[in-house]
Amino acid sequence: MKQKKFPLSAIPKDITDVQSQLRLRKMVFSNSIKFTAPPEAFNDMVTVETVEGRAKDGTPQQWTRITVRDHIRDQ
């Protein structure tokens, strides 16, 4: 870093261009299934875990179980 004269101190970062993308945590699954939540709510109210499942033909698969500690407000 010294050879390239890169500063050794912290560098301020301008995140205004990506700030809107950081407001929500997004999970995307196959078949256009999407799960989106604010990061604070996600950390406090959502549990995500991988579980073992079986396809209709009996082959093992990995599935995702999402638990939201709240009721459905609207559909």
PDB file of N, CA, C and O in Angstrom:
ATOM      1  N   MET A   1       0.819  -1.180   0.000  1.00  0.00           N
ATOM      2  CA  MET A   1       0.000   0.000   0.000  1.00  0.00           C
ATOM      3  C   MET A   1       0.872   1.256   0.000  1.00  0.00           C
ATOM      4  O   MET A   1       0.525   2.264  -0.616  1.00  0.00           O
ATOM      5  N   LYS A   2       1.986   1.184   0.687  1.00  0.00           N
ATOM      6  CA  LYS A   2       2.885   2.343   0.716  1.00  0.00           C
ATOM      7  C   LYS A   2       3.465   2.618  -0.663  1.00  0.00           C
ATOM      8  O   LYS A   2       3.610   3.774  -1.062  1.00  0.00           O
ATOM      9  N   GLN A   3       3.799   1.548  -1.393  1.00  0.00           N
ATOM     10  CA  GLN A   3       4.367   1.725  -2.726  1.00  0.00           C
ATOM     11  C   GLN A   3       3.394   2.430  -3.673  1.00  0.00           C
ATOM     12  O   GLN A   3       3.813   3.207  -4.531  1.00  0.00           O
ATOM     13  N   LYS A   4       2.110   2.163  -3.518  1.00  0.00           N
ATOM     14  CA  LYS A   4       1.093   2.770  -4.381  1.00  0.00           C
ATOM     15  C   LYS A   4       0.569   4.087  -3.803  1.00  0.00           C
ATOM     16  O   LYS A   4      -0.350   4.693  -4.355  1.00  0.00           O
ATOM     17  N   LYS A   5       1.171   4.528  -2.670  1.00  0.00           N
ATOM     18  CA  LYS A   5       0.783   5.764  -1.991  1.00  0.00           C
ATOM     19  C   LYS A   5      -0.696   5.770  -1.600  1.00  0.00           C
ATOM     20  O   LYS A   5      -1.379   6.790  -1.694  1.00  0.00           O
ATOM     21  N   PHE A   6      -1.164   4.612  -1.164  1.00  0.00           N
ATOM     22  CA  PHE A   6      -2.539   4.473  -0.688  1.00  0.00           C
ATOM     23  C   PHE A   6      -2.566   4.908   0.765  1.00  0.00           C
ATOM     24  O   PHE A   6      -1.682   4.515   1.527  1.00  0.00           O
ATOM     25  N   PRO A   7      -3.548   5.710   1.185  1.00  0.00           N
ATOM     26  CA  PRO A   7      -3.562   6.186   2.574  1.00  0.00           C
ATOM     27  C   PRO A   7      -3.692   5.032   3.570  1.00  0.00           C
ATOM     28  O   PRO A   7      -4.425   4.072   3.331  1.00  0.00           O
ATOM     29  N   LEU A   8      -2.978   5.138   4.677  1.00  0.00           N
ATOM     30  CA  LEU A   8      -3.001   4.098   5.699  1.00  0.00           C
ATOM     31  C   LEU A   8      -4.126   4.318   6.702  1.00  0.00           C
ATOM     32  O   LEU A   8      -4.422   3.433   7.505  1.00  0.00           O
ATOM     33  N   SER A   9      -4.750   5.483   6.663  1.00  0.00           N
ATOM     34  CA  SER A   9      -5.856   5.772   7.587  1.00  0.00           C
ATOM     35  C   SER A   9      -7.186   5.353   6.951  1.00  0.00           C
ATOM     36  O   SER A   9      -7.239   4.947   5.790  1.00  0.00           O
ATOM     37  N   ALA A  10      -8.248   5.461   7.737  1.00  0.00           N
ATOM     38  CA  ALA A  10      -9.581   5.098   7.252  1.00  0.00           C
ATOM     39  C   ALA A  10      -9.990   5.994   6.086  1.00  0.00           C
ATOM     40  O   ALA A  10      -9.643   7.174   6.034  1.00  0.00           O
ATOM     41  N   ILE A  11     -10.723   5.414   5.167  1.00  0.00           N
ATOM     42  CA  ILE A  11     -11.175   6.136   3.977  1.00  0.00           C
ATOM     43  C   ILE A  11     -12.682   6.341   4.096  1.00  0.00           C
ATOM     44  O   ILE A  11     -13.418   5.366   4.246  1.00  0.00           O
ATOM     45  N   PRO A  12     -13.160   7.588   4.033  1.00  0.00           N
ATOM     46  CA  PRO A  12     -14.618   7.798   4.081  1.00  0.00           C
ATOM     47  C   PRO A  12     -15.277   7.212   2.832  1.00  0.00           C
ATOM     48  O   PRO A  12     -14.742   7.312   1.728  1.00  0.00           O
ATOM     49  N   LYS A  13     -16.440   6.603   3.025  1.00  0.00           N
ATOM     50  CA  LYS A  13     -17.147   5.965   1.919  1.00  0.00           C
ATOM     51  C   LYS A  13     -18.484   6.665   1.695  1.00  0.00           C
ATOM     52  O   LYS A  13     -19.221   6.931   2.645  1.00  0.00           O
ATOM     53  N   ASP A  14     -18.784   6.954   0.466  1.00  0.00           N
ATOM     54  CA  ASP A  14     -20.061   7.546   0.098  1.00  0.00           C
ATOM     55  C   ASP A  14     -20.974   6.426  -0.380  1.00  0.00           C
ATOM     56  O   ASP A  14     -20.767   5.867  -1.457  1.00  0.00           O
ATOM     57  N   ILE A  15     -21.995   6.095   0.428  1.00  0.00           N
ATOM     58  CA  ILE A  15     -22.890   4.991   0.088  1.00  0.00           C
ATOM     59  C   ILE A  15     -24.249   5.494  -0.411  1.00  0.00           C
ATOM     60  O   ILE A  15     -25.209   4.723  -0.451  1.00  0.00           O
ATOM     61  N   THR A  16     -24.344   6.747  -0.785  1.00  0.00           N
ATOM     62  CA  THR A  16     -25.637   7.281  -1.213  1.00  0.00           C
ATOM     63  C   THR A  16     -26.202   6.538  -2.414  1.00  0.00           C
ATOM     64  O   THR A  16     -27.421   6.409  -2.528  1.00  0.00           O
ATOM     65  N   ASP A  17     -25.362   6.047  -3.308  1.00  0.00           N
ATOM     66  CA  ASP A  17     -25.843   5.330  -4.493  1.00  0.00           C
ATOM     67  C   ASP A  17     -26.448   3.967  -4.144  1.00  0.00           C
ATOM     68  O   ASP A  17     -27.320   3.490  -4.871  1.00  0.00           O
ATOM     69  N   VAL A  18     -26.021   3.339  -3.075  1.00  0.00           N
ATOM     70  CA  VAL A  18     -26.516   2.003  -2.717  1.00  0.00           C
ATOM     71  C   VAL A  18     -27.351   2.012  -1.448  1.00  0.00           C
ATOM     72  O   VAL A  18     -27.776   0.954  -0.984  1.00  0.00           O
ATOM     73  N   GLN A  19     -27.592   3.171  -0.885  1.00  0.00           N
ATOM     74  CA  GLN A  19     -28.297   3.251   0.395  1.00  0.00           C
ATOM     75  C   GLN A  19     -29.690   2.632   0.329  1.00  0.00           C
ATOM     76  O   GLN A  19     -30.109   1.966   1.276  1.00  0.00           O
ATOM     77  N   SER A  20     -30.411   2.837  -0.762  1.00  0.00           N
ATOM     78  CA  SER A  20     -31.756   2.270  -0.878  1.00  0.00           C
ATOM     79  C   SER A  20     -31.707   0.746  -0.905  1.00  0.00           C
ATOM     80  O   SER A  20     -32.632   0.094  -0.421  1.00  0.00           O
ATOM     81  N   GLN A  21     -30.654   0.171  -1.457  1.00  0.00           N
ATOM     82  CA  GLN A  21     -30.527  -1.282  -1.498  1.00  0.00           C
ATOM     83  C   GLN A  21     -30.182  -1.855  -0.132  1.00  0.00           C
ATOM     84  O   GLN A  21     -30.449  -3.028   0.128  1.00  0.00           O
ATOM     85  N   LEU A  22     -29.592  -1.045   0.748  1.00  0.00           N
ATOM     86  CA  LEU A  22     -29.208  -1.527   2.066  1.00  0.00           C
ATOM     87  C   LEU A  22     -30.356  -1.450   3.068  1.00  0.00           C
ATOM     88  O   LEU A  22     -30.232  -1.958   4.183  1.00  0.00           O
ATOM     89  N   ARG A  23     -31.464  -0.828   2.694  1.00  0.00           N
ATOM     90  CA  ARG A  23     -32.589  -0.672   3.615  1.00  0.00           C
ATOM     91  C   ARG A  23     -33.348  -1.969   3.835  1.00  0.00           C
ATOM     92  O   ARG A  23     -34.032  -2.119   4.848  1.00  0.00           O
ATOM     93  N   LEU A  24     -33.241  -2.905   2.908  1.00  0.00           N
ATOM     94  CA  LEU A  24     -33.969  -4.164   3.008  1.00  0.00           C
ATOM     95  C   LEU A  24     -33.029  -5.343   2.842  1.00  0.00           C
ATOM     96  O   LEU A  24     -32.098  -5.310   2.037  1.00  0.00           O
ATOM     97  N   ARG A  25     -33.287  -6.375   3.610  1.00  0.00           N
ATOM     98  CA  ARG A  25     -32.572  -7.634   3.418  1.00  0.00           C
ATOM     99  C   ARG A  25     -33.450  -8.504   2.541  1.00  0.00           C
ATOM    100  O   ARG A  25     -34.636  -8.672   2.822  1.00  0.00           O
ATOM    101  N   LYS A  26     -32.885  -9.056   1.487  1.00  0.00           N
ATOM    102  CA  LYS A  26     -33.666  -9.815   0.516  1.00  0.00           C
ATOM    103  C   LYS A  26     -33.147 -11.237   0.394  1.00  0.00           C
ATOM    104  O   LYS A  26     -31.941 -11.484   0.398  1.00  0.00           O
ATOM    105  N   MET A  27     -34.090 -12.165   0.284  1.00  0.00           N
ATOM    106  CA  MET A  27     -33.766 -13.562   0.001  1.00  0.00           C
ATOM    107  C   MET A  27     -34.576 -13.938  -1.228  1.00  0.00           C
ATOM    108  O   MET A  27     -35.778 -13.680  -1.284  1.00  0.00           O
ATOM    109  N   VAL A  28     -33.928 -14.543  -2.208  1.00  0.00           N
ATOM    110  CA  VAL A  28     -34.612 -14.937  -3.435  1.00  0.00           C
ATOM    111  C   VAL A  28     -34.461 -16.445  -3.613  1.00  0.00           C
ATOM    112  O   VAL A  28     -33.359 -16.989  -3.547  1.00  0.00           O
ATOM    113  N   PHE A  29     -35.585 -17.100  -3.840  1.00  0.00           N
ATOM    114  CA  PHE A  29     -35.624 -18.541  -4.039  1.00  0.00           C
ATOM    115  C   PHE A  29     -36.017 -18.824  -5.481  1.00  0.00           C
ATOM    116  O   PHE A  29     -36.309 -17.899  -6.239  1.00  0.00           O
ATOM    117  N   SER A  30     -36.025 -20.090  -5.861  1.00  0.00           N
ATOM    118  CA  SER A  30     -36.452 -20.445  -7.217  1.00  0.00           C
ATOM    119  C   SER A  30     -37.940 -20.146  -7.389  1.00  0.00           C
ATOM    120  O   SER A  30     -38.655 -19.911  -6.415  1.00  0.00           O
ATOM    121  N   ASN A  31     -38.385 -20.160  -8.619  1.00  0.00           N
ATOM    122  CA  ASN A  31     -39.789 -19.906  -8.959  1.00  0.00           C
ATOM    123  C   ASN A  31     -40.273 -18.531  -8.514  1.00  0.00           C
ATOM    124  O   ASN A  31     -41.447 -18.352  -8.191  1.00  0.00           O
ATOM    125  N   SER A  32     -39.350 -17.551  -8.501  1.00  0.00           N
ATOM    126  CA  SER A  32     -39.669 -16.150  -8.202  1.00  0.00           C
ATOM    127  C   SER A  32     -40.204 -15.917  -6.789  1.00  0.00           C
ATOM    128  O   SER A  32     -40.917 -14.941  -6.558  1.00  0.00           O
ATOM    129  N   ILE A  33     -39.878 -16.779  -5.859  1.00  0.00           N
ATOM    130  CA  ILE A  33     -40.268 -16.572  -4.465  1.00  0.00           C
ATOM    131  C   ILE A  33     -39.257 -15.636  -3.829  1.00  0.00           C
ATOM    132  O   ILE A  33     -38.050 -15.871  -3.891  1.00  0.00           O
ATOM    133  N   LYS A  34     -39.768 -14.556  -3.209  1.00  0.00           N
ATOM    134  CA  LYS A  34     -38.900 -13.556  -2.593  1.00  0.00           C
ATOM    135  C   LYS A  34     -39.354 -13.277  -1.171  1.00  0.00           C
ATOM    136  O   LYS A  34     -40.551 -13.266  -0.885  1.00  0.00           O
ATOM    137  N   PHE A  35     -38.418 -13.055  -0.299  1.00  0.00           N
ATOM    138  CA  PHE A  35     -38.684 -12.705   1.090  1.00  0.00           C
ATOM    139  C   PHE A  35     -37.864 -11.455   1.388  1.00  0.00           C
ATOM    140  O   PHE A  35     -36.644 -11.459   1.224  1.00  0.00           O
ATOM    141  N   THR A  36     -38.527 -10.387   1.824  1.00  0.00           N
ATOM    142  CA  THR A  36     -37.865  -9.111   2.032  1.00  0.00           C
ATOM    143  C   THR A  36     -38.278  -8.536   3.373  1.00  0.00           C
ATOM    144  O   THR A  36     -39.451  -8.593   3.744  1.00  0.00           O
ATOM    145  N   ALA A  37     -37.309  -7.979   4.107  1.00  0.00           N
ATOM    146  CA  ALA A  37     -37.601  -7.364   5.395  1.00  0.00           C
ATOM    147  C   ALA A  37     -36.514  -6.352   5.735  1.00  0.00           C
ATOM    148  O   ALA A  37     -35.378  -6.486   5.281  1.00  0.00           O
ATOM    149  N   PRO A  38     -36.858  -5.331   6.537  1.00  0.00           N
ATOM    150  CA  PRO A  38     -35.815  -4.431   7.016  1.00  0.00           C
ATOM    151  C   PRO A  38     -34.812  -5.223   7.858  1.00  0.00           C
ATOM    152  O   PRO A  38     -35.205  -6.147   8.569  1.00  0.00           O
ATOM    153  N   PRO A  39     -33.533  -4.879   7.790  1.00  0.00           N
ATOM    154  CA  PRO A  39     -32.516  -5.657   8.517  1.00  0.00           C
ATOM    155  C   PRO A  39     -32.791  -5.771  10.011  1.00  0.00           C
ATOM    156  O   PRO A  39     -32.552  -6.827  10.598  1.00  0.00           O
ATOM    157  N   GLU A  40     -33.290  -4.706  10.639  1.00  0.00           N
ATOM    158  CA  GLU A  40     -33.548  -4.761  12.085  1.00  0.00           C
ATOM    159  C   GLU A  40     -34.647  -5.771  12.401  1.00  0.00           C
ATOM    160  O   GLU A  40     -34.508  -6.572  13.325  1.00  0.00           O
ATOM    161  N   ALA A  41     -35.736  -5.736  11.638  1.00  0.00           N
ATOM    162  CA  ALA A  41     -36.827  -6.680  11.848  1.00  0.00           C
ATOM    163  C   ALA A  41     -36.371  -8.100  11.539  1.00  0.00           C
ATOM    164  O   ALA A  41     -36.747  -9.044  12.236  1.00  0.00           O
ATOM    165  N   PHE A  42     -35.570  -8.248  10.505  1.00  0.00           N
ATOM    166  CA  PHE A  42     -35.059  -9.561  10.130  1.00  0.00           C
ATOM    167  C   PHE A  42     -34.269 -10.168  11.289  1.00  0.00           C
ATOM    168  O   PHE A  42     -34.460 -11.334  11.635  1.00  0.00           O
ATOM    169  N   ASN A  43     -33.386  -9.374  11.882  1.00  0.00           N
ATOM    170  CA  ASN A  43     -32.562  -9.881  12.985  1.00  0.00           C
ATOM    171  C   ASN A  43     -33.391 -10.205  14.215  1.00  0.00           C
ATOM    172  O   ASN A  43     -33.085 -11.161  14.928  1.00  0.00           O
ATOM    173  N   ASP A  44     -34.438  -9.423  14.478  1.00  0.00           N
ATOM    174  CA  ASP A  44     -35.228  -9.589  15.703  1.00  0.00           C
ATOM    175  C   ASP A  44     -36.357 -10.605  15.582  1.00  0.00           C
ATOM    176  O   ASP A  44     -36.703 -11.264  16.563  1.00  0.00           O
ATOM    177  N   MET A  45     -36.935 -10.739  14.387  1.00  0.00           N
ATOM    178  CA  MET A  45     -38.180 -11.491  14.282  1.00  0.00           C
ATOM    179  C   MET A  45     -38.157 -12.678  13.329  1.00  0.00           C
ATOM    180  O   MET A  45     -39.154 -13.394  13.224  1.00  0.00           O
ATOM    181  N   VAL A  46     -37.049 -12.906  12.632  1.00  0.00           N
ATOM    182  CA  VAL A  46     -37.010 -13.959  11.614  1.00  0.00           C
ATOM    183  C   VAL A  46     -35.922 -14.976  11.947  1.00  0.00           C
ATOM    184  O   VAL A  46     -34.799 -14.618  12.302  1.00  0.00           O
ATOM    185  N   THR A  47     -36.279 -16.236  11.825  1.00  0.00           N
ATOM    186  CA  THR A  47     -35.317 -17.327  11.973  1.00  0.00           C
ATOM    187  C   THR A  47     -35.282 -18.104  10.658  1.00  0.00           C
ATOM    188  O   THR A  47     -36.322 -18.512  10.140  1.00  0.00           O
ATOM    189  N   VAL A  48     -34.088 -18.302  10.131  1.00  0.00           N
ATOM    190  CA  VAL A  48     -33.916 -19.038   8.879  1.00  0.00           C
ATOM    191  C   VAL A  48     -33.046 -20.250   9.173  1.00  0.00           C
ATOM    192  O   VAL A  48     -31.976 -20.129   9.769  1.00  0.00           O
ATOM    193  N   GLU A  49     -33.512 -21.413   8.753  1.00  0.00           N
ATOM    194  CA  GLU A  49     -32.725 -22.628   8.974  1.00  0.00           C
ATOM    195  C   GLU A  49     -32.867 -23.575   7.791  1.00  0.00           C
ATOM    196  O   GLU A  49     -33.901 -23.607   7.126  1.00  0.00           O
ATOM    197  N   THR A  50     -31.829 -24.331   7.544  1.00  0.00           N
ATOM    198  CA  THR A  50     -31.847 -25.348   6.504  1.00  0.00           C
ATOM    199  C   THR A  50     -32.351 -26.645   7.116  1.00  0.00           C
ATOM    200  O   THR A  50     -31.898 -27.055   8.185  1.00  0.00           O
ATOM    201  N   VAL A  51     -33.287 -27.285   6.434  1.00  0.00           N
ATOM    202  CA  VAL A  51     -33.832 -28.557   6.917  1.00  0.00           C
ATOM    203  C   VAL A  51     -33.729 -29.585   5.805  1.00  0.00           C
ATOM    204  O   VAL A  51     -33.699 -29.243   4.623  1.00  0.00           O
ATOM    205  N   GLU A  52     -33.675 -30.832   6.194  1.00  0.00           N
ATOM    206  CA  GLU A  52     -33.638 -31.927   5.221  1.00  0.00           C
ATOM    207  C   GLU A  52     -35.070 -32.271   4.826  1.00  0.00           C
ATOM    208  O   GLU A  52     -35.937 -32.433   5.684  1.00  0.00           O
ATOM    209  N   GLY A  53     -35.309 -32.381   3.532  1.00  0.00           N
ATOM    210  CA  GLY A  53     -36.622 -32.743   3.031  1.00  0.00           C
ATOM    211  C   GLY A  53     -36.492 -33.831   1.987  1.00  0.00           C
ATOM    212  O   GLY A  53     -35.395 -34.310   1.701  1.00  0.00           O
ATOM    213  N   ARG A  54     -37.611 -34.211   1.428  1.00  0.00           N
ATOM    214  CA  ARG A  54     -37.609 -35.234   0.382  1.00  0.00           C
ATOM    215  C   ARG A  54     -38.513 -34.769  -0.754  1.00  0.00           C
ATOM    216  O   ARG A  54     -39.619 -34.277  -0.530  1.00  0.00           O
ATOM    217  N   ALA A  55     -38.022 -34.936  -1.970  1.00  0.00           N
ATOM    218  CA  ALA A  55     -38.826 -34.644  -3.157  1.00  0.00           C
ATOM    219  C   ALA A  55     -39.934 -35.680  -3.274  1.00  0.00           C
ATOM    220  O   ALA A  55     -39.935 -36.677  -2.552  1.00  0.00           O
ATOM    221  N   LYS A  56     -40.858 -35.450  -4.167  1.00  0.00           N
ATOM    222  CA  LYS A  56     -41.968 -36.394  -4.348  1.00  0.00           C
ATOM    223  C   LYS A  56     -41.495 -37.790  -4.711  1.00  0.00           C
ATOM    224  O   LYS A  56     -42.151 -38.780  -4.387  1.00  0.00           O
ATOM    225  N   ASP A  57     -40.353 -37.867  -5.387  1.00  0.00           N
ATOM    226  CA  ASP A  57     -39.829 -39.192  -5.753  1.00  0.00           C
ATOM    227  C   ASP A  57     -38.962 -39.805  -4.657  1.00  0.00           C
ATOM    228  O   ASP A  57     -38.420 -40.897  -4.829  1.00  0.00           O
ATOM    229  N   GLY A  58     -38.831 -39.106  -3.531  1.00  0.00           N
ATOM    230  CA  GLY A  58     -38.100 -39.649  -2.396  1.00  0.00           C
ATOM    231  C   GLY A  58     -36.644 -39.236  -2.303  1.00  0.00           C
ATOM    232  O   GLY A  58     -35.982 -39.563  -1.318  1.00  0.00           O
ATOM    233  N   THR A  59     -36.123 -38.528  -3.296  1.00  0.00           N
ATOM    234  CA  THR A  59     -34.725 -38.109  -3.231  1.00  0.00           C
ATOM    235  C   THR A  59     -34.557 -37.008  -2.181  1.00  0.00           C
ATOM    236  O   THR A  59     -35.402 -36.120  -2.060  1.00  0.00           O
ATOM    237  N   PRO A  60     -33.458 -37.077  -1.426  1.00  0.00           N
ATOM    238  CA  PRO A  60     -33.233 -36.079  -0.387  1.00  0.00           C
ATOM    239  C   PRO A  60     -32.967 -34.693  -0.986  1.00  0.00           C
ATOM    240  O   PRO A  60     -32.340 -34.562  -2.037  1.00  0.00           O
ATOM    241  N   GLN A  61     -33.456 -33.673  -0.294  1.00  0.00           N
ATOM    242  CA  GLN A  61     -33.253 -32.293  -0.706  1.00  0.00           C
ATOM    243  C   GLN A  61     -33.005 -31.432   0.530  1.00  0.00           C
ATOM    244  O   GLN A  61     -33.349 -31.807   1.651  1.00  0.00           O
ATOM    245  N   GLN A  62     -32.403 -30.277   0.296  1.00  0.00           N
ATOM    246  CA  GLN A  62     -32.279 -29.297   1.372  1.00  0.00           C
ATOM    247  C   GLN A  62     -33.311 -28.211   1.140  1.00  0.00           C
ATOM    248  O   GLN A  62     -33.385 -27.637   0.053  1.00  0.00           O
ATOM    249  N   TRP A  63     -34.100 -27.932   2.151  1.00  0.00           N
ATOM    250  CA  TRP A  63     -35.118 -26.902   2.090  1.00  0.00           C
ATOM    251  C   TRP A  63     -34.764 -25.808   3.088  1.00  0.00           C
ATOM    252  O   TRP A  63     -33.849 -25.955   3.899  1.00  0.00           O
ATOM    253  N   THR A  64     -35.500 -24.720   3.011  1.00  0.00           N
ATOM    254  CA  THR A  64     -35.299 -23.611   3.933  1.00  0.00           C
ATOM    255  C   THR A  64     -36.580 -23.394   4.722  1.00  0.00           C
ATOM    256  O   THR A  64     -37.656 -23.256   4.140  1.00  0.00           O
ATOM    257  N   ARG A  65     -36.468 -23.364   6.044  1.00  0.00           N
ATOM    258  CA  ARG A  65     -37.603 -23.064   6.912  1.00  0.00           C
ATOM    259  C   ARG A  65     -37.424 -21.646   7.416  1.00  0.00           C
ATOM    260  O   ARG A  65     -36.401 -21.315   8.017  1.00  0.00           O
ATOM    261  N   ILE A  66     -38.423 -20.807   7.169  1.00  0.00           N
ATOM    262  CA  ILE A  66     -38.401 -19.426   7.637  1.00  0.00           C
ATOM    263  C   ILE A  66     -39.508 -19.277   8.664  1.00  0.00           C
ATOM    264  O   ILE A  66     -40.673 -19.550   8.376  1.00  0.00           O
ATOM    265  N   THR A  67     -39.144 -18.844   9.861  1.00  0.00           N
ATOM    266  CA  THR A  67     -40.111 -18.615  10.919  1.00  0.00           C
ATOM    267  C   THR A  67     -40.155 -17.120  11.204  1.00  0.00           C
ATOM    268  O   THR A  67     -39.134 -16.501  11.505  1.00  0.00           O
ATOM    269  N   VAL A  68     -41.351 -16.551  11.105  1.00  0.00           N
ATOM    270  CA  VAL A  68     -41.547 -15.134  11.412  1.00  0.00           C
ATOM    271  C   VAL A  68     -42.375 -15.059  12.681  1.00  0.00           C
ATOM    272  O   VAL A  68     -43.491 -15.575  12.732  1.00  0.00           O
ATOM    273  N   ARG A  69     -41.840 -14.428  13.688  1.00  0.00           N
ATOM    274  CA  ARG A  69     -42.534 -14.328  14.968  1.00  0.00           C
ATOM    275  C   ARG A  69     -43.536 -13.167  14.935  1.00  0.00           C
ATOM    276  O   ARG A  69     -43.387 -12.171  15.644  1.00  0.00           O
ATOM    277  N   ASP A  70     -44.559 -13.327  14.091  1.00  0.00           N
ATOM    278  CA  ASP A  70     -45.611 -12.343  13.937  1.00  0.00           C
ATOM    279  C   ASP A  70     -46.711 -12.985  13.093  1.00  0.00           C
ATOM    280  O   ASP A  70     -46.515 -14.067  12.541  1.00  0.00           O
ATOM    281  N   HIS A  71     -47.854 -12.333  12.991  1.00  0.00           N
ATOM    282  CA  HIS A  71     -48.954 -12.856  12.178  1.00  0.00           C
ATOM    283  C   HIS A  71     -48.951 -12.167  10.809  1.00  0.00           C
ATOM    284  O   HIS A  71     -48.315 -11.126  10.646  1.00  0.00           O
ATOM    285  N   ILE A  72     -49.645 -12.732   9.839  1.00  0.00           N
ATOM    286  CA  ILE A  72     -49.764 -12.135   8.519  1.00  0.00           C
ATOM    287  C   ILE A  72     -50.727 -10.966   8.604  1.00  0.00           C
ATOM    288  O   ILE A  72     -51.880 -11.120   9.006  1.00  0.00           O
ATOM    289  N   ARG A  73     -50.239  -9.798   8.221  1.00  0.00           N
ATOM    290  CA  ARG A  73     -51.056  -8.593   8.285  1.00  0.00           C
ATOM    291  C   ARG A  73     -51.892  -8.401   7.031  1.00  0.00           C
ATOM    292  O   ARG A  73     -53.033  -7.946   7.112  1.00  0.00           O
ATOM    293  N   ASP A  74     -51.338  -8.743   5.869  1.00  0.00           N
ATOM    294  CA  ASP A  74     -52.037  -8.521   4.610  1.00  0.00           C
ATOM    295  C   ASP A  74     -51.499  -9.490   3.563  1.00  0.00           C
ATOM    296  O   ASP A  74     -50.348  -9.920   3.635  1.00  0.00           O
ATOM    297  N   GLN A  75     -52.347  -9.831   2.583  1.00  0.00           N
ATOM    298  CA  GLN A  75     -51.934 -10.714   1.496  1.00  0.00           C
ATOM    299  C   GLN A  75     -52.341 -10.111   0.184  1.00  0.00           C
ATOM    300  O   GLN A  75     -52.087 -10.695  -0.869  1.00  0.00           O
TER     301      GLN A  75
END
